[in-house]
Amino acid sequence: MKPTTPLTVLALASPALSAFLGLEFAYSILARHIDHHHPTHPGLEIDTTLTAADSHIWANKDGAAACPPEANVSCAAALNTTTFVFSRKTNTARLNVAHPGGQQLYVDAEGAVRYTPVDNSVLLASVQTRHLKRRLHDGLRTWMCSEGKEEDGEEQAFKLYLTDKPAMRPMVEDEGKICVRTDLHFQRLKKGPTAWQFD
């Protein structure tokens, strides 16, 4: 087993040092799906960057970024685009926030991609946390499912799911949702945290 060097230990504790050493990379993620032949919603289109809000990851929903004045972090960009940090060292992912302890990404039992609150980053052993970047690149596993009712003049909000199930059909039939496979496109960024935390 390869020993852990003191520099690596420091890097894991410091996001800035991890980025400098090439152990962590920040990305924005674009969700894209265009379906002119959807049986109930012909012309259905998703073409937007993902955001974080209400402990889930979304398309067509404002990010719930929080930036208190004393944090010295601007939330302006985070309302429309959430950035994510993927660790090459641990194969895990988190939101690109400045709050100590961070907010880790995980996949719950239903397949929804979620993030931990800042005051509780402890995750159950049953949830999935590893290799999320590789799995999110697989267009056969990534789904966006509608949430709530479609309002006049407003785009339908879609929640991100990551599942190995052959289809999200049970969810569609049971809850009246629209679920479509969605390609995710990653754009690497070179900037630091874009929010203090996400609510």
N, C-alpha and C positions, 0 to 999 in steps of 0.2 A: 504494500500500500504506500502510495507516495505521501511523504510527510507534508504537513501544512506549515508553510513558512510564516514567520511573524508578519511579513508584509501582506500576505494573503489574508491573515486574520484581521489586520487593520482594514483591508479593503472591504471585507464582508461587513464590517461595522460602519464603514464610511462610504456612502453612495458616490461622493465626489472622487474618492481615491479608486473605487471600483471602476468608474467610467474611465479614469485616466489610464488604468492598467489594461483596459480592454476586456474587463470581466462583465461589464454591464452595458447595455445599449438601450437608448430611448427611441420609441417609435410612436407615430400616429398611425391609426389603422382606418383604411377606407373600406366600407362595406358596399358591395355593388351587386345588384340583381335587377335584371330587366326581363320581364315576361309578358310578351304580347299575346300569349295563348293561355293564360291562367283561366281555369274554368269559371271562376266567379268574379275575378278582378282582372280582366284583360287590360294589358298596359301597365300592370303593377311594376313600379320602379323604386328601387332603393339605390341611392348613389350619394353617400354622405360619410363623413368621418364619425367614428364611434365616440360616445360620451359615457360618463359614469354618473349615475344618480340613483338614489334609493337602493343602494347596495347591489345594483345590477348594471350591465353594460347595454347601451342602447344605440339605435339609429333613429334619427328624426326626433330627438328629445334633448332639451338643454341640459348641460352638465351641472351637477349640484356642487360646484366648487365653492369652497369657503376660504376666505383670505382676511383674517382680522388685521387691522392696521399695524399692530406690533410685529406681525410675521414678516413684513417687508417682502412679500410675494404678491405679484399681480395675478388676478384671476380672469382678466379680460379674455384671453385666448381660450381658457379652459371651459368657458361656457359653451363653445361650439366644437371644440376638439379636445378630447382627453388624451394625454400621452401616457404610454405604458413603458415600464422598464423590464427588460428580460435579462436574467442573469445566466451567463454562460457557465459560471462556476457551480451554481446550485440547480440549474434547469427550472427555476421558478420565475414567477412574474409578479409585478406589483404596479400600483398606480404611481405616477411620477409626482410625488408629493414631498413637501419639506417637513411634515410632522414627524417627530422622532418615533421610530418603530414602524412607520409606513403603513400601507394598506395592501395586503396580499391578495392576489387573484386566486380563485379556486372554482371548481365545478361542483355544484351540489348534486343531490341524488336524482333530481329531475333533469339534469343536464344544463341548467342555467349557469352561465359564467357570472360570478359574483365577486365582491371584494369585502374584506373585513372592515369593521369600524375601527377608528383610531384607538379607541380605548379597550379593544379586545382583539388582538391579532392571533389568539390561540385557535387553532383549527382542529376539528375532529379528525381522527385517523381515517375515517371512512370517506372523506372528500378527496377529490383529485387536485393536486397542486403542481405536479411535475410535467415537464415537456409540453407546456401549453403552447409555446410558439410553434413548434413543429406540428402539433395537432391542429392549431388554428389555421395553418397553411393548407390543410386538407379540405378542399371544397366539398367533399362528400360527407364531412362531419360537421360542418358549420351551418347553422340554421338561424334565421331571424323569424321570430313569431310575433304577430301583432298583439298589442296590449290595449285594452279599453276600446271604446267605440270611436269610429271615425266621425269627426266633426266637420261640418261644412267649412271650407276654406283653410282647414288645418291638415297637415300631413299626418298619416297614421304612424304612431310610434311602434317600433319593433325592438324586441328584446333578444339578446344574443344567447344561443344555445350551442353546446358542443357535445355531440352524442355519437356513439357508434351504432345506434339503432338504424335499421334500413329506411325508416321513414318516421315522421312526426305525426302520422295519421291519427293515433289515439288522442293526442292533444287537440288536433283540429276538430275531431268529431265530438269530443266531450265538452269543449269549452268554446266552440265557435271561432277559433283563432284562424288566422292565415299564417301558415308556416312554409317558408321557402328556403331552399338551399342558397347560400350566399357566399360569393368569393370575397376573401379579405385580402387587401393589399397593404403591405407594410412600407412606411416611409421613415427612414432613420433620421433622427434629429440630433443636434449637438448642443441643445440647451438644457439647463437645469430644471428643477421642479417648476411646474406651471400652476400649482395651487398649494395651499397649506394643507388642506385635506378635502375629501369629498364626503358629503353627508349622505 
